[in-house]
Amino acid sequence: MCLAVPGRVVEIRDQDDTRMGKVDFGGVIKDVCLAYLPDLQVGEYTIVHVGFALQRLDEESAMQSLDLYRSLGALEEEFGDHWGIAAQQAGERRPPGTEYSKEETA
Amino acid sequence: MKYLAEFSDPALAKRLVDQIHATVTQPWAMMEVCGGQTHTIVRHGIDQLLPDGVEMIHGPGCPVCVTPLEIIDKALEIASQPGVIFCSFGDMLRVPGSGRDLFRIKSEGGDVRVVYSPLDALNLARENPDKQVVFFGIGFETTAPPNAMTVYQAKKLGIENFSLLVSHVRVPPAIEAIMQSPNCRVQAFLAAGHVCSVMGVEEYPELAEKYKVPIVVTGFEPLDILAGILRTVIQLEKGEHTLENAYRRAVRDEGNPAAKAMLADVFETTDRAWRGIGMIPQSGWRLSERYREYDAEYRFQVRDIKTEESTVCRSGEVLQGHIKPHECEAFGTLCTPRNPLGATMVSSEGACAAYYLYRRLQTPTPAPTAMGDNSLAGATSPSATSPAASQQTSADNKEVSSVG
């Protein structure tokens, strides 16, 4: 949860009077709230934390961090199968109703 | 160094390490506040590349770790009620309350869901008007603005079946508490970069002056950490104590004004207990009076919870930098990621988990003169590794960069 991941804005829209958009995290595309960066434009890079864009980043810094996080498995931790991870840590089976689908998170 | 070579510049890292060695003339102890930075340091053995006597003390900057037991127990109580959809980030699933955790509640049939964003929880409230949807709002200054926006949206859109269980914490009062602690050995701080992305740096010059400590805003990659340490030791050696921003690519002095304005609207500061540390005055946020109807503690009347903390766990001393994780008697034996006694072992950002994961079971060895392979930097013989550590699953083998 504490990971702030850099991504590239690919779409901006208005939803319930709130600035929302889609951000590409090296292939994983998520809905992100852009309300805290009212000037952010499509094509720019931003640090995203729990679905909110918090600060601009230049492309080079963004790509470096993204490569780092990917190599550490941190993107999987942010966007991946949390129940599966928790079940493995607990040494137990995943609880019913927590089936994991990669599509859901993309 | 395998990992460093993949994404950073080993030559530059070597130069930074050399400069640190050339600068330092005496022992220094500095604290990295952020759990993500702790992981970078332990993973790469950065602490062992430093000159003899220069010590990194691991700070309380892991939101999962410092969330008080009482709030965890309240979360478990609410999550087990019928008609409730309890939403959380995935890393809270296995944080132990007094005897159980959210994973157990889900296994027993409770409706616990992992969300990516608090706005996902708000959408669930919209889609399930017959249910009460509760979001577990923990974290530092980076997580608080998203949660503030979500409560603001709930009010604006008239969504009444949504509430927030709030346990937000703030870094500057924690720094004050650490400096005021009688056993404090900290002489400088590496401040948490992403917290400063939101809040800016304006709270720090005063702290640096008041406690005569250098504070250097630092990022999360090995080079960021090394650069932060270099800036810090230069100040220490000169007897200076100012705020420096060594993470300018992500931190502007003013932070994020829109996020700060929303925080000021939705939250107000309050005294907050930190797990393992205790009450720190004005160290947290709660919902302001205007948004009190969205406070899950009021809605579910869970204020009188009796907690039972492990009597063995020394995570509080770890969080304050008084002991290293492996100095706890339960480390790696009674307490492992599979059976954590405290949150510092279960959280991927916790110092105990970092030491367990990278098999740092012994007192650090003298610093090598150049960047070595990080597995060597761990310098642990196989016989010193606990059986549990050698059976780590791939799920254990995770770490993240933290914002707080």
Interface residues (C-beta under 8 A of the other chain):
Chain A: M1 C2 L3 A4 D16 D17 T18 K30 D31 V32 C33 A35 Y36 L37 P38 I47 H49 V50 G51 F52 L54 Q55 L57 D58 S61 Q64 S65 D67 L68 Y69 S71 L72 G73 A74 E76 E77 E78 F79 H82 W83 G84 I85 A86 A87 Q88 Q89 A90 G91 E92 P95 G97 T98 T105
Chain B: Y3 E6 F7 S8 G35 G36 C62 P63 V64 F89 G90 D91 M92 L93 R94 F103 K106 S107 V114 Y116 S117 P118 L119 D120 G139 T142 T143 P145 P146 M149 Q153 K156 L157 H194 S197 V198 F220 E221 R249 A250 V251 R252 N256 A258 A259 M262 P337 R338 V346 S348 E349 T393 S394 A395 D396 N397 K398 E399 V400 S401 S402 V403 G404
